Amino acid sequence: MKRLAVALLLAACCVAQTNGLSKQEQDDLSRALADAGGSPKDYLRGLEKHLEKYPDSPRKAELERAAALAALEAKDDAALVLYGERVLERKPDDLQMLDPVSRALSLRDSRDAAERALKYAHRYETLARGMLPERPHDAEWQNRGDQAIARALTYQSRAAGTLGRAEEALGLAQRAFLTFPSAEAAREIAKCEERLGHTTEAARALADAFTVPDARNTDADRARDRGRMGELYRKAHGSEAGLGDLVLEAYDRNLALVHARELRMRASDPNAQLTDPMQFTLSAVEGAPMHMAELKGKVVILDVWATWCGPCRAQHPLYEQVKKRFAGNRDVVFLSINSDEDRAAVKPFLDEVKWAGPVYFEDGLARALKITGIPSTVVIGRDGQVFSRMSGYVPDLFVDSLSEKIKDALR
């Protein structure tokens, strides 16, 4: 329900930011949000009715984006395309919209939709490739980028197939699977192979879909892949004799693919697949990286924040008060950990607000510590284990509360 929460926040901001809104529109929008409750479909319906009533609303852009996000949560592809394309008209580089709009259009069986899907998916691929050099040694970032590129190529393959460009569609689907192996890309390969009359190759691709490690693949998906794989194999060979070998070959092949990828990620990222926070190496906004292993035996306090986080800014002076209380204690180390995806924004922000001390990027540490919200404060004890966590903060209690936790960790 994360996308619905974002959509609710967008629409709530429209109510709060009253510039140009009439009192009547404010009241109507508030009622629409209240009536929707937690249902994505009701929320979408309420926004659509509001946009029909106020087609020239000063907050139309925000409301249409909220409607697109609600449609995505409600699995309403028609509404997603309608409002998502309007969002993309205003902001062509909106990655959050490019992915689902490309996918929804690629699933439609029409030439017009396929042409639009190709346009958006090409743009999505270009932007995703442009993101990869930003963090060449961040395995999680590289994985996410490769997944985005693979999805973009899969949508392009589906659209090319609809347009009758069978060989091109097959090449695109194969590139998608090699970029980041997934069941969806494998199924697209199978469709292309079947379209070209390559029945055995189609069954082989479905064996890949059946066996590839893919968190998005459900048991129901695998059951369908198994059924269709059997049909194709019997069509090509007269029976299922030998099908088990085909599946085992696919399992071994995909296991080797995934293992090779893990090795590449590990070679480029010292933190890849680490779970112990004290084994991490954190890159700095400026200066040398921080090797957390060097801090073992000390109490380490991690302040995890982002430039866009208002509460993080408000908490910062309180955090500085705590640092002053332990300024003479060499067994206490405070680390400022930035979690921005757009790292280019961090140094200008620090120059503007003039925060003191070195700042490090989280480099996968938030994943290892299972941090889901910011500001977040984590106290790591002398033994290298998490001693205490604080999610968010209470202004009147923060300084004394964190100070007590540090004293307890020192004992």
Secondary structure, 3 states (H helix, E strand, C coil): CHHHHHHHHHHHHHHHCCCCCCHHHHHHHHHHHHHHCCCHHHHHHHHHHHHHHCCCCCCHHHHHHHHHHHHHHHCCHHHHHHHHHHHHHHCCCCHHHHHHHHHHHHCCCCHHHHHHHHHHHHHHHHHHHHHHHHCCCCHHHHHHHHHHHHHHHHHHHHHHHHCCCHHHHHHHHHHHHHHCCCHHHHHHHHHHHHHCCCHHHHHHHHHHHHHCCCCCCCHHHHHHHHHHHHHHHHHHHCCCCCHHHHHHHHHHHHHHHHHHHHHHHHHHCCCCCCCCHHHCEECECCCCCEEHHHHCCCEEEEEEECCCCHHHHHHHHHHHHHHHHCCCCCCEEEEEEECCCCHHHHHHHHHHHCCCCCEEECCCHHHHCCCCCCCEEEEECCCCCEEEEEECCCCCCHHHHHHHHHHHHHC
